[in-house]
Amino acid sequence: MSSIQSSFPKEGIAGLKENFRFDFISGFLVFLLALPLSLGIAKASEFPPAMGVLTAMIGGLFVSFFAGSRLTIKGPAAGLITICAGCVTELGGGPEGWHLALGVIVVASWIQIILGFLKAGSLSDFIPHSAVHGMLAAIGIIIFSKQIHILLGIDPSTLKGLDPIGLLERIPDSVMHANQPIAIIGMISLIILFGMPKIKINFLKKIPAPMIVLLIAIPAAFMLDFNTTQPAHALVHIGNFWASVGYNPDFSAITTFVFWKYVFMLLAVGSLESLLTVKAVDGLDPWKRQSDFNKDLAAVGAGNVVSGLLGGLPMISEVARSSANVRFGGRTVWANFFHGFFLLVAMLLMIPVIEMIPNAALAAMLIFVGYVLASPSLFYKTYKIGSEQLVVFLITIAATIATDLLIGIASGIVAKFIIHIVNGAPLRSMFKARYTLKEKEDEYNLTIQGAAIFSNLMGFKNAFNQLKTGKKVELDFSKAKLVDHSFMEFLKHFEEDYTHTGGTVIVKGFDRFQPFSNHPLAGRKVSKGYEPLEEELTHIRGPLIVNGFGRVQLALLFGMLCALPLLIVGMSKTEQGLKVAQQDRTIPLEQVAHIEVLLLENRLAVASTLVTPTPEVISHNTAQVEENIAEIEQTWKAYMANHLTPAERTLAEKFAANRNRFINEGLKPVLIALRTDDVKEANNIVVRKIRPLYQPVEKDIHALVKLQQADFLAHRNAK
């Protein structure tokens, strides 16, 4: 499916009819992923395991009709395990702690609804990204510290009272005293979860790894007779689920500090994580639809009220299931609805089967989730953005593990403030956005003053929201002293959105700044000894390229799971047959769109190099330009091998001639100048050659894209 489409999937009942096959299949596959994860998250949160499924059911069957995002899947999340488990434990533990924790959830959820109606979705911007990632990484480590013992078959009751550090210290003892049958199932589950992403077979890539784990773990537990040979904690216990669903919250602790501490933590972390997921999934949406963050926040709050009243966990827009929904081909909110529908069917018909799932298998799934949250690559990526980002990241992790999430995230914020002050951020700019905005007939001039950082980002957003589309916007940073990573990321998204609507963005003043790293979105501060070159404007016309059991029931489940791969393949072949008539037109559309992106990347790489002409930046960006030139040539050859109409071939030949001239007379000479450290000559080439030569190239590639889009839609409508 092309990522460039001019007609969005329909909404409501019309959308159900139009996209039923896609959303139904995706909802079913997400259900297979959500069922075991929801059980595991609830158990790790000190809630009855099935209450995690209840939360996901409500997220699908109820919240999907009010949500402000189209592709996110609502349900319990690993990121809230630490908060929920801590809340239950500090409020007395067991059933009593669970009922009191539900009171906390209901109160926090009402506040969440109010925040949504107050349009407070942008409050998430106040938390620096490095602190958010540090908090999530700490949660991943905490999940691992608890679940590794469960995977090894250790009785969870022997672990009560241990903090994360104590749990980590206990690992060698648990390894020495592991329950071998349980541990074997747990280790095999881990191997499957970590090994599946590395398999390149398309057929297997479409099957959720947790499903493979269940295909092996459930029969293994049945054949090893876990019901009689292993302790009760070896298997999931559901009990009379439907009898326990009802009015469950207890508000008797509402006057205590602990109650309100966890209200705040659930509200802050749950809302933040949910909003970040919505933002991330918007980027994955093939149609690039924009979500309503405030509406989604209120909808999640409403779902949490219902969940808390009935006994479930708090829900968020969960990143792993949401990204899987996109990958499985979900198109509208109906995918989330079907995921909830299948969970309801499972709890009506399959509870005895679910009670044969080994807890070690669920522990393996949670360990895998914890690894994703705290993977080594995350540490490296944070460092690449800037060493100051890594400092905040590590401080947040250490403080969270040593104390709790509230102190951890606060420590990260304080560390970020200190770093900004040391790097020259004026105190009067810490919370107030300082700028001047001038409007002309078809142009805006926005001058940034002082510091543009996470703590005043909401103020700058208000300024940018005043800019009407379709005009030229000049952003001047010559009077700023510090710009951090959060603002740079916001600026990237603004440029993408504004230029997409036909406007033009000009950025100037960054030649006075020294970035904290070579990362395109690294924070930067004014370099005192820097001698600015001749002022260069970065003219961007495109986007900045800068998650009671019987054998018959077992046989039914096992047969269904075994038959699912055939179902997926059959549906995939059907879908392939329906798409074959459009495939010839989709491929060239994707090819020319890809070439357009690479051309824009090259212009941006040259402009950013002239702003920061350090040896490292020159080496990295010039190499990237050469790689893009080679990729453009390869993609162009593939495009020309398609069946082209006479008009299309004439336009293509014209584009090829202009592109070759742009590369040979513009790009290649500027690369030579940059590699010989002749920045002045490179500037001259940009002004004299690259800019004028790019205009016909840009015009031709736009015309090719529009021609392919029109041709694609014509073939699609004809079908």
Salt bridges, closest charged atoms under 4 A:
GLU11 OE2 - ARG70 NE 2.96
GLU46 OE2 - LYS146 NZ 3.54
GLU46 OE1 - LYS160 NZ 3.71
GLU90 OE2 - LYS261 NZ 3.28
ASP125 OD1 - LYS279 NZ 3.83
ASP125 OD2 - LYS461 NZ 2.58
ASP173 OD2 - ARG170 NE 3.52
ASP173 OD1 - HIS177 ND1 3.34
ASP285 OD2 - ARG289 NE 2.77
ASP296 OD2 - LYS74 NZ 2.86
GLU318 OE1 - ARG321 NE 3.18
GLU355 OE2 - HIS237 ND1 3.84
GLU439 OE2 - LYS471 NZ 3.08
GLU443 OE1 - LYS472 NZ 3.68
GLU474 OE2 - LYS508 NZ 3.50
ASP484 OD2 - HIS420 NE2 3.22
GLU489 OE1 - HIS129 ND1 3.02
GLU496 OE1 - HIS493 ND1 3.63
GLU536 OE2 - ARG691 NH2 3.14
GLU575 OE2 - LYS579 NZ 2.75
GLU596 OE2 - HIS702 ND1 2.62
GLU626 OE2 - ARG675 NH1 2.74
GLU631 OE2 - HIS594 NE2 2.70
GLU633 OE1 - ARG659 NH2 3.07
GLU648 OE1 - ARG585 NH2 3.82
GLU665 OE1 - ARG661 NE 3.18
GLU665 OE1 - LYS689 NZ 3.80
GLU681 OE2 - ARG688 NH2 3.44
GLU698 OE1 - ARG541 NE 3.69
GLU698 OE2 - HIS702 NE2 3.96
ASP700 OD1 - LYS654 NZ 3.84
ASP711 OD2 - ARG585 NH2 2.57
ASP711 OD1 - HIS715 ND1 3.18
